[in-house]
Amino acid sequence: MPEICRFFGIIISMFADDHNPPHFHIRYGDYNAIITLDKGIVKGEIPGSVLKQVFRWMDLHKVELSENWNRLQNGQEAKKINPLN
């Protein structure tokens, strides 16, 4: 799974052959979740404090996330995205 970002122990990845709608995967310790890019729908379990940080990061990088989704769907590599400071 291509890791596109890591911060505060949160690992964010996207798959090249993944299904619609556009989304990304989060791993944090033993927790796993998926967040859609357009509506921010969360599937899985993740602590609320972590989710808050991820949504903050997502708001800053929506364009880059969409570009990465499109790149992966077209057989290209995803680009790294800057972490939350």
LOMISE-96312 format. One line per 8 residues: number of its first residue (from 1); their letters; for each residue x, z, y of N, C-alpha, C. Coordinates in nm, 4 decimals, padded with zeros to 6 digits. Layout:
BEGIN
NUM = A = X,Z,Y,X,Z,Y,X,Z,Y  ...
end
This chain:
BEGIN
1 = MPEICRFF = 00.0861,00.0000,-00.1179,00.0000,00.0000,00.0000,00.0895,00.0000,00.1226  00.0782,-00.1006,00.2076,00.1642,-00.1057,00.3261,00.1304,00.0061,00.4253  00.2284,00.0900,00.4466,00.2129,00.1975,00.5444,00.2330,00.1384,00.6830  00.1365,00.1597,00.7715,00.1494,00.1062,00.9065,00.1833,00.2139,01.0084  00.1610,00.3415,00.9710,00.1921,00.4494,01.0639,00.1952,00.5826,00.9910  00.2743,00.6762,01.0469,00.2831,00.8111,00.9927,00.3056,00.9073,01.1084  00.2238,01.0117,01.1153,00.2421,01.1148,01.2171,00.1748,01.2437,01.1711  00.2347,01.3553,01.2031,00.1802,01.4886,01.1711,00.1413,01.5016,01.0239
9 = GIIISMFA = 00.2148,01.4356,00.9341,00.1843,01.4406,00.7911,00.0713,01.3477,00.7492  00.0199,01.2681,00.8418,-00.0885,01.1734,00.8157,-00.0264,01.0367,00.7885  -00.0654,00.9747,00.6787,-00.0146,00.8422,00.6438,-00.1303,00.7432,00.6533  -00.1109,00.6383,00.7314,-00.2143,00.5377,00.7526,-00.1660,00.4050,00.6951  -00.2516,00.3454,00.6120,-00.2149,00.2225,00.5419,-00.3295,00.1228,00.5432  -00.2935,-00.0035,00.5151,-00.3920,-00.1107,00.4962,-00.3476,-00.1933,00.3764  -00.4465,-00.2417,00.2994,-00.4202,-00.3284,00.1851,-00.4405,-00.4740,00.2242  -00.3586,-00.5624,00.1642,-00.3708,-00.7058,00.1923,-00.4959,-00.7661,00.1295
17 = DDHNPPHF = -00.5355,-00.7184,00.0131,-00.6470,-00.7809,-00.0591,-00.7725,-00.6943,-00.0557  -00.7896,-00.6192,00.0513,-00.9007,-00.5249,00.0611,-01.0287,-00.5937,00.1054  -01.1395,-00.5278,00.0830,-01.2740,-00.5783,00.1100,-01.3152,-00.5532,00.2551  -01.4171,-00.6244,00.3002,-01.4775,-00.5993,00.4311,-01.5689,-00.4792,00.4209  -01.6007,-00.4126,00.5266,-01.5604,-00.4360,00.6646,-01.4155,-00.3932,00.6869  -01.3528,-00.4425,00.7935,-01.2153,-00.4026,00.8254,-01.2037,-00.2504,00.8345  -01.0999,-00.1981,00.7711,-01.0812,-00.0538,00.7660,-00.9358,-00.0198,00.7371  -00.9049,00.1093,00.7435,-00.7730,00.1564,00.7027,-00.7892,00.2824,00.6191
25 = HIRYGDYN = -00.6835,00.3147,00.5461,-00.6815,00.4283,00.4550,-00.5966,00.5403,00.5149  -00.6405,00.6637,00.4935,-00.5673,00.7816,00.5412,-00.5339,00.8681,00.4211  -00.4101,00.9150,00.4182,-00.3698,01.0171,00.3215,-00.3132,01.1344,00.3997  -00.3529,01.2514,00.3596,-00.3019,01.3742,00.4206,-00.3005,01.4795,00.3103  -00.1822,01.5092,00.2588,-00.1733,01.6007,00.1452,-00.2539,01.5453,00.0290  -00.3462,01.6258,-00.0225,-00.4308,01.5828,-00.1339,-00.5584,01.5127,-00.0884  -00.5757,01.4938,00.0400,-00.6959,01.4319,00.0958,-00.6774,01.2815,00.1114  -00.7875,01.2095,00.0922,-00.7897,01.0644,00.1104,-00.9192,01.0251,00.1784
33 = AIITLDKG = -00.9124,00.9297,00.2685,-01.0322,00.8814,00.3353,-01.0105,00.7381,00.3811  -01.1215,00.6729,00.4135,-01.1215,00.5372,00.4678,-01.2021,00.5417,00.5968  -01.1526,00.4732,00.7004,-01.2249,00.4652,00.8278,-01.2414,00.3181,00.8647  -01.3657,00.2787,00.8955,-01.3898,00.1413,00.9381,-01.3469,00.1254,01.0839  -01.2986,00.0070,01.1167,-01.2490,-00.0186,01.2519,-01.3605,-00.0303,01.3544  -01.4710,-00.0922,01.3163,-01.5747,-00.1191,01.4156,-01.6635,00.0014,01.4461  -01.7032,00.0761,01.3457,-01.7971,00.1861,01.3692,-01.7377,00.3242,01.3443  -01.6139,00.3304,01.2954,-01.5511,00.4596,01.2708,-01.6183,00.5382,01.1605
41 = IVKGEIPG = -01.6794,00.4686,01.0649,-01.7448,00.5356,00.9528,-01.6378,00.5870,00.8575  -01.6524,00.7110,00.8181,-01.5537,00.7749,00.7316,-01.6101,00.7891,00.5909  -01.5311,00.7471,00.4928,-01.5648,00.7695,00.3523,-01.4500,00.8484,00.2914  -01.4827,00.9530,00.2193,-01.3818,01.0370,00.1586,-01.3790,01.1729,00.2252  -01.2753,01.2478,00.1967,-01.2620,01.3817,00.2541,-01.1306,01.3945,00.3291  -01.1405,01.4533,00.4464,-01.0224,01.4766,00.5306,-01.0572,01.5944,00.6220  -00.9646,01.6863,00.6454,-00.9960,01.7986,00.7351,-01.0351,01.7497,00.8745  -01.1289,01.8188,00.9371,-01.1780,01.7808,01.0691,-01.0697,01.7711,01.1737
49 = SVLKQVFR = -00.9727,01.8628,01.1704,-00.8646,01.8591,01.2700,-00.7789,01.7339,01.2537  -00.7597,01.6904,01.1312,-00.6830,01.5679,01.1034,-00.7640,01.4469,01.1481  -00.8912,01.4470,01.1165,-00.9780,01.3362,01.1547,-00.9809,01.3183,01.3062  -00.9830,01.4284,01.3777,-00.9808,01.4221,01.5245,-00.8549,01.3518,01.5741  -00.7403,01.3837,01.5151,-00.6139,01.3191,01.5526,-00.6168,01.1699,01.5182  -00.6722,01.1368,01.4016,-00.6783,00.9964,01.3590,-00.7670,00.9160,01.4528  -00.8818,00.9711,01.4915,-00.9691,00.8997,01.5852,-00.9018,00.8812,01.7207  -00.8269,00.9804,01.7642,-00.7528,00.9668,01.8904,-00.6518,00.8524,01.8803
57 = WMDLHKVE = -00.5785,00.8478,01.7698,-00.4804,00.7419,01.7444,-00.5512,00.6065,01.7360  -00.6638,00.6026,01.6634,-00.7384,00.4781,01.6456,-00.7860,00.4220,01.7799  -00.8339,00.5081,01.8678,-00.8790,00.4630,01.9997,-00.7661,00.3979,02.0791  -00.6454,00.4472,02.0626,-00.5294,00.3919,02.1336,-00.4822,00.2584,02.0751  -00.5145,00.2330,01.9480,-00.4546,00.1186,01.8779,-00.5571,00.0260,01.8117  -00.6795,00.0211,01.8638,-00.7835,-00.0638,01.8025,-00.7433,-00.2105,01.7946  -00.6817,-00.2621,01.9003,-00.6416,-00.4030,01.9006,-00.5367,-00.4282,01.7933  -00.4374,-00.3422,01.7852,-00.3310,-00.3580,01.6854,-00.3864,-00.3453,01.5433
65 = LSENWNRL = -00.4818,-00.2550,01.5230,-00.5432,-00.2397,01.3916,-00.6181,-00.3662,01.3518  -00.6935,-00.4227,01.4432,-00.7657,-00.5486,01.4157,-00.6688,-00.6620,01.3875  -00.5628,-00.6689,01.4658,-00.4615,-00.7727,01.4428,-00.3985,-00.7572,01.3056  -00.3678,-00.6338,01.2655,-00.3102,-00.6109,01.1330,-00.4074,-00.6504,01.0230  -00.5354,-00.6172,01.0389,-00.6349,-00.6558,00.9387,-00.6341,-00.8082,00.9229  -00.6373,-00.8795,01.0346,-00.6379,-01.0261,01.0299,-00.5093,-01.0804,00.9691  -00.3976,-01.0217,01.0039,-00.2696,-01.0648,00.9471,-00.2723,-01.0508,00.7945  -00.3157,-00.9356,00.7472,-00.3189,-00.9109,00.6022,-00.4157,-01.0051,00.5312
73 = QNGQEAKK = -00.5287,-01.0332,00.5912,-00.6263,-01.1241,00.5307,-00.5731,-01.2674,00.5249  -00.4779,-01.2999,00.6126,-00.4170,-01.4336,00.6148,-00.2848,-01.4399,00.5392  -00.2568,-01.3362,00.4599,-00.1374,-01.3368,00.3765,-00.0096,-01.2992,00.4489  -00.0209,-01.2482,00.5692,00.0971,-01.2059,00.6440,00.1188,-01.0555,00.6274  00.2345,-01.0110,00.6697,00.2665,-00.8687,00.6640,00.2062,-00.7946,00.7825  00.1656,-00.6711,00.7587,00.1164,-00.5861,00.8677,00.2345,-00.5380,00.9508  00.2106,-00.5171,01.0776,00.3130,-00.4636,01.1665,00.2947,-00.3131,01.1791  00.4047,-00.2427,01.1956,00.3999,-00.0984,01.2183,00.3314,-00.0724,01.3525
81 = INPLN = 00.2592,00.0403,01.3594,00.1925,00.0824,01.4811,00.2519,00.2171,01.5219  00.2736,00.2357,01.6510,00.3339,00.3599,01.6994,00.2500,00.4805,01.6630  00.3162,00.5911,01.6299,00.2439,00.7134,01.5951,00.1887,00.7853,01.7190  00.1032,00.8805,01.6917,00.0521,00.9689,01.7955,00.1624,01.0686,01.8287  00.1849,01.0950,01.9547,00.2913,01.1886,01.9933,00.2381,01.3272,02.0094
end
